[in-house]
Amino acid sequence: MAARDQLTMEITPQVLLKAYSCGIFPMAESADDPALYWIEPQSRGVLPLGSIHLSSRMAQTIRNTELAVRIDTDFEGVIEGCAASRPGRRTTWINGRIRALYGELFDAGHCHTVEVWNKDQLVGGLYGVALHGAFFGESMFSYERDASKIALIHLAARLIEGGFTLLDTQFVTEHLRQFGAAEVDRTEFHLRLEIALQRDADFFALPKDVAPARVVEIIQRANATP
């Protein structure tokens, strides 16, 4: 379900957080469209934090990659990467209002980035919103092989260690499906969201410079826990 907002409506970061707590999120028609649409899908993408599919190859990549993962150091770079056109996607839903709103949420400590760097070059990453025990993934990008996958696994480990119970992916793509993302109906999503919003969670329970081997260990331990 989507509803276009009135251009006179003031959407503040506080309004945005309230919308997330109600299970809805904003998108734009295109980067050039100043309006936003409130979205509440009939089916919602969720990546279960206790059953993430981590292949042996991907675990080895995370342990041994020379790429570095940083947290919350370059919001502008991440959102620019997420908005950039690339093969198979020539337009973006990230408009100026989205950039400004999530920038304010970032400054307030509710929006976070997981960034993948090759020396001094940002080559992949993601951003999303943390609210109590829920994390709402917004978008990701990759300029090098496996960069966005590395960011996603680092995010999942951070959420697990921090006591989060819900990782909302909004929709399910083939990229996310390989890690175990699946659709749940609206009623089920709201039940999971209600539980998550009652929890206190800590996005920084893991240090920002957590060792890659520790990230893999957290995912594997969560998968093994009944």
KAQUIDA-V167156 format. One record per run of one state. SS is the DSSP state (H for helix, E for strand, - for the rest). FROM is the first residue (numbers start at 1). LEN is the number of residues. If there is no record, write none. Layout:
<<SS;FROM;LEN> <SS;FROM;LEN>>
//
This chain:
<<-;1;1> <E;2;3> <-;5;8> <H;13;9> <-;22;3> <E;25;3> <-;28;9> <E;37;3> <-;40;3> <E;43;4> <-;47;9> <H;56;9> <-;65;3> <E;68;4> <-;72;3> <H;75;9> <-;84;2> <E;86;1> <-;87;2> <E;89;1> <-;90;6> <H;96;12> <-;108;3> <E;111;8> <-;119;2> <E;121;11> <-;132;2> <E;134;9> <-;143;4> <H;147;16> <-;163;3> <E;166;5> <-;171;3> <H;174;4> <-;178;4> <E;182;4> <H;186;12> <-;198;14> <H;212;13> <-;225;2>>
//
